Amino acid sequence: MNSSKAWVALTAPVTLIMSLVIAIPLLFGGTDCDPALASSTGPTSDSVSVMSWNVCAASCDNWDQRMAPAVEQVGRLSPDILAVQEGGWGEKKRTPTFKGFGGLGYATGNQQDPFIGRYIFYKPSKFDLVKSGSFGLGGTHGMAWSTLKTKADGVTFTVVDVHLTFEKGANAERERQMRDGMAKLNGQDTGPVLYVGDFNSNKSRAVDAPAEVMKDAGLVDTVDVAANKLNDDVNSARDRSPTAKVERDGNQTDHIYVPAGSTVSSWQQVVNAQGGKYIAPFITDHNAIMATVGIPGTKPSNPTKPIVNLDDITATTPAPKATPKATPTPPAPSAGTAPATPTSVGQWKGVQLQNAAAIVAAGKAMGINTRGQTIAVMTAMGESGLQVLDRGDAAGPDSRGLFQQRDSWGSLADRMDPAKSATLFYQALLKVDGWADLQPTEAAHRVQRNADPNHYEQFFDDAVQVVSAVTGQSPEQVGYGAAPGCGSGETTDAVWASGVDCDFGNTNTPRTCPEALNEAARISRDSACTNEVRGGTWRRRCLEFVARAYGYASSGTPTARAQYELMQSKGLISTSKEIPAGALVFFDSSDPADHVAIYAGQGKAFSNDYVRPGCIDLTPMSAMGGNGRFLGWSPPVFPLGASL
């Protein structure tokens, strides 16, 4: 009897009943789980995911620079509707907002004045815009609204984007603004109405006036009724210091209110933090919140069904074990056999490649592995185009050389010398704690302190090709050596079970486990490594990949670490190495985002980046799980996810 069949046998019939009693509260966060929710399928096409985010385009500096990470965060979660507050008014501030979020495929009916920074973006593939409008409520505060119709079932509803006055003692004013705004919507053919935004009020106020108005109108706060929650104890407004302390008083100034009776499968707050502190870059002084809602009149928004009982998985007859051979990083050619410097690699030619060769040689002389050499070449590409520049720029007029190093780095002669400037770079890189496990662009940023921490990422694939040509290693070998968490020649003695069947009992996902593995295999065969939904490649998209394989548009969580912590909070993480095929396997990559892959059996998992940067490959677990980096595995459960 194989492991999954043994599991099914063990759960029938009394164990099944008892395990449901145990597991349903684990997943849904309480003992009063609605049986209809617990027994239904994953999120339907008629559920609506709504995000609210005050982006502080006007009163926080450098919105044009903060826009890129904001767009990346929204793109990762892919809400159906995005309501923005303080999105900028006037051409200068407004243009980046519409260009950025519009680039993700969103449409809007709020692109003109007098919307004053409150903009509602929606997916035109899911909704038709019926009408939209806006009105002020005093000063720069007010409401914008859009009436939408679902393409799936023709249900009309309205989203109202709210921004109320800030002053701490202005409870009466916030109540007036809320009642006036709701009165102005009366008489409109709006259908059910969702009020979302920055209400500048929470339970810490003497009177939470907007909440009282909502209650009187028969609306409920999604955070109070959601079946699944993430970071609901975190205050949604935060300090503007990039590494400010995460305050956990549960004071939400940002809210998503829906009509009573709406099903709310999930609520989450996006918190980019580590060790109790926010991590750079600073995006805005509010955290985004998101809820997945079944609008009255549509089909219910249903959370993914719970796993029966994790103990039953790890207590079954173990599958046959296999000890895969670790995939070694091939040694670099010795000095005597090093290939001649190529004359052309893509757009890089002549002197540029000679400079790249000098960077690689300097790294080898210092004992830096292929990963560090590739990071250095990537950095020089991003700083100087692999040219020894005798000039700086407005931000650093004294910057010089391949790495645009300033006077404090060393003498002008050293900074203008390819080998010596590379040595200076490597010396600084070695001082970055955990640099070998950071994403390459982040490692480069820690050294260079570029205004955009993701600036270097666009050069990584080219750097792999150039280092490959210079060293004589294949791009796959260079890519493996440069993968997150993989040092030179890293191995592990871990024994991974073969993982036979892909059967997780009553867990229900848009794609079954065999379908998900087939989808992962199909994606891995794409030599172009194309992310068909988002565009670009799969680089740094591990969580999106595993969710996509199981049929979700997004996982609903911002990072692999957040998904791991969510599963851990529900008791769905096992550290057993008897892993069923199709399970999600989690790794500590020493990057705040961490890593997740799909276990395929026989000691391998479908993963991005480790074999070929930006691609999906069947990857040895030993390549990802060495040195204690294996955190555990979970069933393929995405309680916050939204289906394709």
C-alpha positions in Angstrom: 0.0 0.0 0.0 1.5 3.4 -0.9 1.6 6.3 1.4 -1.3 8.3 0.1 -3.6 5.3 -0.1 -2.6 4.4 3.5 -3.6 7.9 4.5 -7.0 7.6 3.0 -7.6 4.3 4.7 -6.6 5.7 8.1 -9.1 8.5 7.9 -12.2 6.4 7.4 -14.6 6.8 8.9 -14.2 7.8 12.6 -10.8 9.4 12.1 -12.1 11.5 9.3 -14.9 12.9 11.5 -12.5 13.7 14.3 -9.8 15.2 12.1 -12.4 17.5 10.5 -13.3 18.7 14.0 -9.6 19.5 14.6 -8.6 20.8 11.2 -11.5 23.1 10.3 -10.9 25.5 13.2 -7.2 25.5 12.3 -7.8 26.7 8.8 -10.7 29.1 9.4 -9.6 30.5 12.7 -12.6 29.6 14.9 -15.0 27.0 16.0 -18.0 28.4 14.2 -16.9 27.6 10.7 -19.9 27.7 8.3 -20.2 24.1 6.9 -21.1 25.5 3.5 -17.8 27.2 3.4 -15.8 24.3 4.7 -17.3 21.9 2.1 -17.1 24.0 -1.0 -14.5 24.6 -3.6 -11.7 27.2 -3.8 -12.4 30.9 -4.8 -14.8 31.1 -7.7 -14.5 33.4 -10.7 -17.3 35.5 -9.1 -15.4 36.3 -5.9 -13.9 39.8 -5.9 -10.5 40.6 -4.4 -10.3 44.2 -3.3 -7.1 46.1 -2.2 -7.0 49.5 -0.5 -3.8 51.4 -0.3 -2.9 55.0 0.6 0.3 55.5 -1.4 1.2 59.0 -0.1 2.2 60.2 -3.6 2.0 63.9 -2.6 3.1 64.2 1.0 5.8 61.5 1.0 8.9 62.3 -1.1 10.1 60.6 -4.3 6.8 59.0 -5.5 8.4 58.4 -8.9 11.0 56.2 -7.2 8.7 54.5 -4.8 6.3 53.7 -7.6 8.3 50.7 -8.9 8.2 48.6 -5.7 4.5 49.6 -5.2 3.7 48.3 -8.6 5.7 45.1 -7.9 3.7 44.5 -4.7 0.3 45.0 -6.4 1.4 42.8 -9.2 2.4 40.0 -6.8 -1.1 39.9 -5.2 -3.0 40.8 -8.4 -6.2 42.1 -6.8 -9.3 42.4 -9.0 -9.9 46.0 -7.8 -7.3 48.4 -6.4 -8.5 51.6 -4.6 -5.8 54.1 -4.2 -5.8 57.1 -1.8 -3.4 60.0 -2.1 -2.5 58.8 -5.6 -1.4 62.3 -6.6 -3.3 65.2 -8.2 -1.9 67.4 -10.8 -0.1 66.0 -13.9 3.3 65.4 -12.2 2.1 63.3 -9.3 -0.8 61.6 -11.1 1.1 60.4 -14.2 3.3 57.8 -12.4 0.3 56.4 -10.6 -1.7 55.7 -13.8 1.4 54.6 -15.8 2.5 52.2 -13.1 -0.7 50.5 -12.2 -2.0 50.8 -15.7 1.1 48.8 -16.8 -0.3 45.9 -14.8 -3.3 45.8 -17.1 -5.7 47.7 -14.9 -8.3 50.1 -16.3 -9.9 53.0 -14.4 -12.8 55.5 -14.7 -11.2 57.9 -12.4 -8.4 59.4 -14.5 -9.6 63.0 -14.6 -10.1 65.8 -12.0 -11.8 66.2 -9.6 -10.9 62.8 -8.2 -8.1 64.5 -6.2 -5.9 61.4 -5.6 -8.6 58.8 -5.1 -8.4 56.4 -8.0 -10.1 53.0 -8.5 -8.4 50.5 -10.8 -10.1 47.3 -12.0 -9.4 44.3 -14.2 -11.3 44.8 -17.5 -11.2 41.1 -18.0 -13.5 40.7 -15.0 -15.6 43.9 -15.0 -17.3 46.4 -17.2 -17.4 50.0 -16.0 -21.0 51.3 -15.8 -20.3 54.8 -14.5 -18.1 56.6 -12.1 -17.9 59.9 -10.1 -16.4 61.9 -7.3 -17.2 64.5 -4.7 -15.3 66.5 -2.1 -16.0 66.4 1.6 -13.9 69.4 2.7 -10.3 70.2 2.0 -8.5 67.5 0.1 -10.8 64.7 1.5 -13.7 63.1 -0.2 -14.9 60.0 -2.1 -14.5 58.6 -5.6 -16.8 55.8 -6.8 -17.1 53.4 -9.7 -20.0 51.2 -10.5 -18.9 47.9 -12.1 -20.7 44.9 -13.6 -19.2 41.4 -13.4 -18.7 39.8 -16.7 -19.3 36.3 -15.1 -22.9 36.9 -14.0 -23.8 40.5 -14.8 -24.1 41.6 -11.2 -23.7 45.4 -10.7 -22.0 46.7 -7.6 -20.2 49.9 -6.6 -16.8 50.5 -5.0 -16.4 53.8 -3.1 -12.9 55.0 -2.4 -12.9 56.9 0.9 -10.4 59.3 2.4 -11.5 61.1 5.6 -9.9 63.9 7.6 -6.9 63.1 9.7 -7.0 65.2 12.9 -7.1 63.0 16.0 -10.0 64.8 17.7 -12.1 65.3 14.5 -14.5 62.4 15.2 -17.6 64.6 14.6 -16.1 65.8 11.3 -15.4 62.3 10.1 -18.9 61.3 11.0 -20.3 64.2 9.0 -18.1 63.4 6.0 -19.1 59.8 6.1 -22.9 60.6 6.3 -22.7 63.3 3.7 -20.8 61.1 1.3 -23.3 58.2 1.7 -26.2 60.6 1.2 -24.7 61.8 -2.1 -24.7 58.3 -3.3 -28.4 57.8 -2.5 -30.6 57.7 -5.6 -27.8 56.3 -7.7 -28.5 52.8 -9.2 -25.4 51.4 -7.5 -26.3 47.9 -6.4 -24.4 46.6 -3.3 -21.8 49.2 -2.2 -18.4 48.5 -0.8 -16.7 51.4 1.1 -12.9 51.1 1.1 -10.0 53.4 1.9 -8.2 55.4 4.6 -10.9 56.3 7.2 -8.3 57.8 9.5 -10.1 56.2 12.4 -9.8 53.0 14.4 -10.6 51.5 17.8 -8.0 53.6 19.6 -10.1 56.8 18.9 -12.4 58.0 21.7 -15.2 57.3 19.2 -14.7 55.3 16.0 -17.3 57.4 14.2 -17.0 55.9 10.7 -17.4 52.4 12.1 -20.6 53.5 13.9 -21.9 55.0 10.6 -21.1 51.8 8.7 -22.9 49.7 11.4 -26.0 51.9 11.2 -26.0 51.4 7.4 -25.8 47.6 7.7 -22.2 47.2 6.6 -19.5 45.1 8.3 -15.7 45.5 8.4 -14.1 42.6 6.4 -11.4 42.1 9.0 -14.1 41.3 11.6 -15.8 38.6 9.5 -13.1 37.1 7.3 -12.7 33.3 7.5 -8.9 33.6 7.1 -6.8 36.5 8.3 -3.1 37.5 8.0 -1.4 40.4 10.0 -4.7 41.6 11.4 -2.8 42.5 14.6 -0.6 45.0 12.8 -1.4 48.8 12.7 -2.1 49.7 9.1 -0.6 53.2 9.4 3.2 53.1 10.0 6.2 55.4 10.6 8.0 56.7 7.5 11.4 55.4 8.6 12.3 52.6 6.2 13.2 50.2 9.1 10.5 51.4 11.6 9.2 49.1 14.3 6.1 47.1 13.3 3.4 48.2 15.8 1.0 45.4 16.7 -2.0 47.0 18.4 -4.5 45.9 15.8 -5.4 49.5 15.0 -6.7 49.6 11.4 -7.1 53.1 10.0 -7.7 51.5 6.6 -10.9 49.5 6.1 -12.9 47.5 3.6 -16.6 47.6 4.5 -19.1 45.3 2.8 -22.9 44.7 3.1 -23.8 42.4 5.9 -24.3 38.9 4.5 -21.4 39.1 2.1 -19.1 36.1 2.4 -15.5 37.1 3.1 -13.1 34.3 2.6 -9.9 36.2 3.4 -8.5 39.4 4.7 -4.8 40.3 4.9 -2.5 43.2 5.5 0.7 43.3 3.4 3.6 43.7 5.9 7.1 43.8 4.5 9.1 43.2 7.7 11.7 41.0 9.4 12.6 40.7 13.0 9.8 43.1 14.1 11.0 45.9 11.8 10.0 47.0 8.4 12.5 46.4 5.6 13.6 48.8 2.9 12.7 50.2 0.5 10.1 52.4 2.1 7.0 52.6 -0.2 4.4 54.5 1.8 3.2 55.2 5.3 0.3 52.8 5.1 0.2 49.1 4.6 -2.0 47.8 1.8 -5.0 45.7 2.9 -6.9 43.2 0.8 -10.1 41.2 1.2 -11.7 38.5 -1.0 -15.4 39.0 -1.0 -18.5 37.3 -2.5 -20.7 40.2 -3.5 -24.4 39.6 -2.7 -25.9 38.4 -5.9 -22.8 36.5 -7.1 -21.7 33.1 -6.2 -20.1 32.9 -2.7 -16.5 33.6 -2.1 -15.3 30.3 -0.8 -12.0 29.5 0.9 -10.0 26.5 0.0 -11.1 23.3 1.8 -8.9 22.4 4.7 -6.6 19.5 4.8 -8.0 16.7 6.9 -5.3 16.2 9.5 -1.6 16.8 9.0 -0.7 14.0 11.5 -2.3 11.5 9.2 0.1 12.4 6.4 3.3 12.0 8.4 2.2 8.8 10.3 1.5 6.7 7.2 3.6 4.0 5.7 6.7 5.8 4.5 7.4 5.8 0.8 10.6 4.2 -0.6 13.5 6.4 0.2 16.0 7.6 -2.3 19.3 9.4 -1.7 19.8 11.7 -4.7 23.3 12.7 -5.6 23.9 16.3 -5.0 24.5 18.3 -8.1 28.0 19.8 -7.8 29.0 23.2 -9.2 31.5 22.4 -11.8 35.0 23.8 -11.0 36.1 26.9 -12.9 38.8 26.3 -15.5 42.4 26.7 -14.2 44.4 29.6 -15.2 46.3 27.5 -17.7 43.1 26.4 -19.5 41.0 29.6 -19.3 39.4 30.3 -22.6 40.4 33.4 -24.7 38.3 36.5 -23.9 35.4 36.4 -26.4 35.0 39.3 -28.9 31.2 39.5 -28.6 28.4 38.3 -26.3 25.1 39.7 -27.2 25.3 43.5 -27.0 28.6 43.3 -25.0 31.8 43.6 -27.1 35.5 44.3 -27.2 36.8 46.4 -24.3 33.6 45.7 -22.3 34.3 42.0 -22.3 38.0 42.6 -21.5 36.8 44.5 -18.4 34.4 41.7 -17.5 37.3 39.2 -17.7 39.3 41.4 -15.4 36.4 41.5 -12.9 36.1 37.7 -13.0 39.9 37.2 -12.6 40.0 39.6 -9.6 37.2 37.5 -8.0 39.0 34.2 -8.6 42.2 35.7 -7.1 40.3 36.5 -4.0 38.5 33.1 -3.8 35.2 34.6 -4.7 32.8 32.0 -6.2 30.9 32.2 -9.5 27.9 33.8 -7.7 30.0 36.7 -6.5 31.8 37.1 -9.9 28.4 37.3 -11.6 27.1 39.8 -9.1 30.2 42.0 -9.8 29.8 41.8 -13.6 26.1 42.6 -13.3 26.9 45.6 -11.0 29.4 47.0 -13.5 26.9 46.6 -16.3 24.4 48.6 -14.3 26.9 51.3 -13.2 29.0 51.9 -16.3 28.0 49.6 -19.1 31.3 47.7 -18.5 33.3 50.8 -19.4 35.9 52.6 -17.4 34.2 56.0 -17.1 36.2 59.1 -16.3 33.1 61.0 -15.2 30.3 60.8 -12.6 26.7 62.1 -12.5 24.5 64.5 -10.6 24.1 62.1 -7.7 27.9 61.4 -7.5 30.0 63.9 -9.4 33.2 62.3 -8.1 32.1 58.8 -9.2 34.6 57.1 -11.5 35.4 53.8 -13.2 33.6 50.5 -13.9 31.7 50.6 -10.6 31.3 54.4 -10.3 33.1 54.4 -7.0 33.4 57.7 -5.2 36.5 59.3 -3.6 35.9 57.5 -0.3 36.5 54.2 -2.1 40.1 54.8 -2.9 42.6 56.6 -5.1 41.5 57.7 -8.5 44.2 55.4 -10.1 42.7 52.3 -8.3 39.1 53.3 -9.2 40.1 53.7 -12.8 41.9 50.3 -12.9 39.5 47.4 -13.8 41.1 44.8 -11.6 41.7 47.1 -8.6 38.2 48.6 -8.7 36.8 45.1 -8.9 38.9 44.1 -5.8 37.4 47.2 -4.0 33.9 46.0 -4.9 34.6 42.4 -3.7 36.0 43.7 -0.4 32.8 45.6 0.2 30.6 42.7 -0.9 32.3 40.4 1.6 31.3 42.7 4.4 27.6 42.3 3.5 26.1 39.8 6.0 24.7 36.9 4.1 25.5 38.3 0.6 25.7 34.9 -1.0 22.1 34.1 -0.1 20.6 37.5 -1.2 19.1 38.1 -4.5 21.9 39.4 -6.8 20.3 42.8 -7.2 19.9 43.2 -3.5 23.5 42.1 -2.8 24.7 44.7 -5.4 22.5 47.4 -3.8 23.9 46.7 -0.3 27.3 47.6 -1.7 26.4 50.4 -4.2 23.4 52.0 -2.4 21.6 52.7 -5.6 18.4 54.7 -5.3 16.5 51.7 -6.9 17.4 48.4 -5.2 16.1 46.5 -8.2 18.2 48.5 -10.7 20.7 45.7 -11.3 18.2 42.9 -11.8 17.8 43.8 -15.5 21.5 43.0 -16.1 21.6 39.6 -14.4 20.8 37.4 -17.3 23.4 39.2 -19.5 25.9 38.9 -16.7 25.3 35.1 -16.6 26.0 34.9 -20.4 29.1 37.0 -20.2 30.6 35.1 -17.2 29.8 31.9 -19.0 31.7 33.0 -22.1 34.6 34.3 -20.0 35.0 31.2 -17.9 34.1 28.5 -20.3 31.3 27.2 -18.1 27.8 26.8 -19.6 25.1 29.4 -18.8 23.3 26.6 -16.8 26.4 26.0 -14.7 26.9 29.7 -14.1 23.2 30.2 -13.3 23.4 27.3 -10.8 26.4 28.8 -9.1 24.6 32.1 -8.9 21.3 30.8 -7.6 20.0 31.9 -4.2 21.2 29.8 -1.4 23.8 27.8 -3.5 27.4 28.2 -2.6 30.2 26.7 -4.7 30.0 22.9 -4.4 27.4 23.0 -1.7 26.1 19.5 -0.8 23.9 17.9 1.9 23.6 14.5 3.5 19.8 14.9 3.7 17.7 12.0 2.6 14.5 12.9 0.8 11.6 10.4 0.3 10.6 9.5 -3.2 7.0 10.8 -2.6 4.7 8.6 -4.7 1.1 9.6 -5.2 -0.2 13.2 -5.2 -3.3 12.8 -3.1 -4.2 15.2 -0.3 -7.6 13.9 0.5 -10.3 16.5 0.6 -8.0 19.5 -0.1 -9.6 21.2 -3.1 -7.6 23.4 -5.5 -8.5 24.7 -9.0 -6.1 22.2 -10.4 -5.6 18.7 -8.9 -2.2 17.7 -7.7 -1.4 15.6 -10.9 -2.7 18.5 -13.0 -0.5 20.9 -11.1 2.6 18.8 -11.6 1.8 18.4 -15.3 1.4 22.2 -15.5 4.8 22.7 -13.7 6.4 20.3 -16.2 4.8 22.1 -19.1 6.2 25.5 -17.9 9.6 23.9 -17.3 9.7 22.9 -21.0 9.4 26.5 -22.2 12.9 27.4 -23.3 12.0 31.1 -23.3 11.0 30.8 -19.6 8.0 33.1 -20.2 5.5 34.0 -17.5 2.5 33.8 -19.7 0.2 35.8 -17.4 2.5 38.5 -16.1 5.0 38.7 -18.9 8.8 38.6 -18.4 10.4 35.5 -16.8 9.9 33.6 -13.6 12.9 35.3 -11.9 12.0 35.9 -8.2 8.5 34.6 -8.8 8.6 31.3 -6.8 5.4 31.9 -4.9 3.6 33.0 -8.0 4.8 29.9 -9.8 3.6 27.4 -7.2 0.2 29.1 -7.0 -0.1 29.3 -10.8 0.6 25.6 -11.1 -2.3 24.9 -8.8 -4.6 27.2 -10.8 -4.5 30.4 -8.8 -3.9 33.8 -10.3 -2.1 34.6 -7.1 -1.3 33.0 -3.8 -2.8 35.9 -1.8 0.3 36.3 0.3 3.2 38.6 -0.7 6.2 36.3 -0.1 7.1 32.7 0.4 7.9 33.5 4.0 4.4 34.9 4.5 2.9 31.8 3.0 5.0 29.6 5.2 4.0 31.6 8.3 0.4 31.4 7.3 0.6 27.6 7.0 2.6 27.4 10.2 -0.1 29.3 12.1 -2.7 26.8 10.9 -0.6 23.8 11.9 -0.1 22.7 8.3 3.8 22.6 8.3 5.6 19.3 8.7 9.4 18.9 8.9 9.3 15.2 8.0 11.3 14.4 5.0 8.7 11.8 3.9 7.2 14.3 1.5 4.2 13.6 -0.8 4.6 14.6 -4.4 2.8 17.9 -5.0 3.5 19.3 -1.5 4.9 22.9 -1.2 8.4 22.8 0.1 9.8 25.8 1.9 13.4 27.0 2.3 15.2 29.7 4.2 17.2 31.6 1.6 18.5 34.3 4.0 16.4 36.7 1.9 13.4 38.1 3.7 11.2 36.6 1.0 12.6 33.0 1.4 11.8 30.3 -1.2 9.1 27.8 -2.1 8.9 25.0 -4.7 6.7 22.1 -5.6 7.9 18.6 -4.6 7.9 16.2 -7.6 9.2 13.0 -5.9 12.5 11.2 -6.2 14.3 14.0 -4.3 13.5 16.7 -6.8 11.2 19.7 -6.9 10.0 22.1 -9.6 11.6 25.4 -8.8 12.6 28.7 -10.4 16.1 30.3 -10.5 18.3 27.5 -9.1 19.2 25.8 -12.4 18.5 28.6 -14.9 17.8 32.1 -13.6 14.3 33.1 -14.5 13.3 29.5 -15.6 11.5 26.6 -14.0 13.5 23.4 -13.7 13.3 20.0 -12.0 15.8 20.8 -9.3 17.5 18.5 -6.7 16.3 19.2 -3.2 19.9 19.1 -2.2 20.6 22.2 -4.2 18.0 24.1 -2.2 17.9 22.4 1.2 21.6 22.3 2.2 23.0 23.7 5.5 19.7 23.4 7.3 17.8 25.6 4.9 14.8 23.2 4.6 12.0 24.7 6.7 9.3 22.1 6.1 6.5 21.3 3.7 2.7 21.9 3.6 -0.2 20.6 1.6 -1.0 22.8 -1.4 -3.4 25.1 0.5 -3.9 28.7 -0.5 -6.6 30.1 1.8 -6.0 33.7 0.6 -5.6 32.8 -3.1 -7.7 33.9 -6.0 -8.3 31.5 -9.0 -7.3 32.3 -12.5 
